[in-house]
Amino acid sequence: LGRTITDKMSPLEIAQALLGKLDRKLEYKGRFGSRDNRQRVYEAIAPNDQREKVFAHWLQRDQAKLGAVSNPCINRFIQEA
């Protein structure tokens, strides 16, 4: 994957490195819980580059070349874009 993971890296650093390869990142949301049991909460943030529209276009193009596809997962993805 082109990333070096070492024993000195925290689990969060490893996750950030791997998510970076997918052009994603974790955003810190805050600390929650009681003083004795606090946990840091992060949220995965998707890039806002409209790639879903590109993927939907590719699917429609490929369906037109191959004929209708009766796959509910693919059809739902196209309808959402």
One Martini backbone bead per residue (centre of mass of N, CA, C, O) as a GRO file, in nm:
protein
   81
    1LEU     BB    1   0.049   0.067  -0.003
    2GLY     BB    2   0.293   0.271   0.076
    3ARG     BB    3   0.311   0.205   0.391
    4THR     BB    4   0.441   0.258   0.712
    5ILE     BB    5   0.432   0.025   0.982
    6THR     BB    6   0.471   0.059   1.327
    7ASP     BB    7   0.500  -0.006   1.668
    8LYS     BB    8   0.481   0.317   1.741
    9MET     BB    9   0.205   0.321   1.640
   10SER     BB   10  -0.101   0.407   1.660
   11PRO     BB   11  -0.410   0.315   1.575
   12LEU     BB   12  -0.481   0.594   1.457
   13GLU     BB   13  -0.236   0.624   1.268
   14ILE     BB   14  -0.300   0.377   1.099
   15ALA     BB   15  -0.581   0.459   1.005
   16GLN     BB   16  -0.495   0.725   0.868
   17ALA     BB   17  -0.301   0.599   0.663
   18LEU     BB   18  -0.510   0.413   0.521
   19LEU     BB   19  -0.729   0.627   0.458
   20GLY     BB   20  -0.545   0.809   0.281
   21LYS     BB   21  -0.549   0.607   0.036
   22LEU     BB   22  -0.880   0.680   0.013
   23ASP     BB   23  -0.934   0.983   0.075
   24ARG     BB   24  -0.950   0.977   0.392
   25LYS     BB   25  -1.077   1.073   0.726
   26LEU     BB   26  -1.044   1.164   1.065
   27GLU     BB   27  -1.269   1.324   1.289
   28TYR     BB   28  -1.283   1.504   1.563
   29LYS     BB   29  -1.558   1.513   1.813
   30GLY     BB   30  -1.466   1.400   2.105
   31ARG     BB   31  -1.539   1.364   2.451
   32PHE     BB   32  -1.677   1.080   2.621
   33GLY     BB   33  -1.790   1.057   2.934
   34SER     BB   34  -1.663   0.994   3.212
   35ARG     BB   35  -1.382   1.054   3.382
   36ASP     BB   36  -1.320   0.730   3.403
   37ASN     BB   37  -1.467   0.691   3.084
   38ARG     BB   38  -1.313   0.814   2.842
   39GLN     BB   39  -1.377   0.890   2.490
   40ARG     BB   40  -1.273   0.908   2.177
   41VAL     BB   41  -1.425   1.063   1.886
   42TYR     BB   42  -1.464   0.952   1.548
   43GLU     BB   43  -1.505   1.051   1.197
   44ALA     BB   44  -1.571   0.963   0.885
   45ILE     BB   45  -1.455   1.139   0.595
   46ALA     BB   46  -1.574   1.226   0.298
   47PRO     BB   47  -1.522   1.326   0.003
   48ASN     BB   48  -1.613   1.633  -0.196
   49ASP     BB   49  -1.606   1.516  -0.541
   50GLN     BB   50  -1.841   1.346  -0.686
   51ARG     BB   51  -1.774   1.034  -0.745
   52GLU     BB   52  -2.057   0.903  -0.761
   53LYS     BB   53  -2.131   1.018  -1.040
   54VAL     BB   54  -1.908   0.878  -1.195
   55PHE     BB   55  -1.982   0.587  -1.122
   56ALA     BB   56  -2.270   0.596  -1.234
   57HIS     BB   57  -2.187   0.654  -1.524
   58TRP     BB   58  -2.022   0.399  -1.567
   59LEU     BB   59  -2.254   0.201  -1.513
   60GLN     BB   60  -2.440   0.298  -1.738
   61ARG     BB   61  -2.244   0.248  -1.968
   62ASP     BB   62  -2.203  -0.057  -1.913
   63GLN     BB   63  -2.502  -0.137  -1.936
   64ALA     BB   64  -2.537  -0.049  -2.231
   65LYS     BB   65  -2.324  -0.256  -2.340
   66LEU     BB   66  -2.452  -0.527  -2.177
   67GLY     BB   67  -2.710  -0.454  -2.062
   68ALA     BB   68  -2.920  -0.539  -1.842
   69VAL     BB   69  -2.911  -0.527  -1.487
   70SER     BB   70  -3.010  -0.756  -1.207
   71ASN     BB   71  -2.884  -0.565  -0.962
   72PRO     BB   72  -2.979  -0.415  -0.675
   73CYS     BB   73  -2.717  -0.272  -0.593
   74ILE     BB   74  -2.665  -0.122  -0.856
   75ASN     BB   75  -2.939   0.015  -0.890
   76ARG     BB   76  -2.926   0.178  -0.624
   77PHE     BB   77  -2.670   0.337  -0.690
   78ILE     BB   78  -2.784   0.483  -0.938
   79GLN     BB   79  -3.030   0.623  -0.794
   80GLU     BB   80  -2.853   0.792  -0.579
   81ALA     BB   81  -2.681   0.975  -0.798
   0.00000   0.00000   0.00000
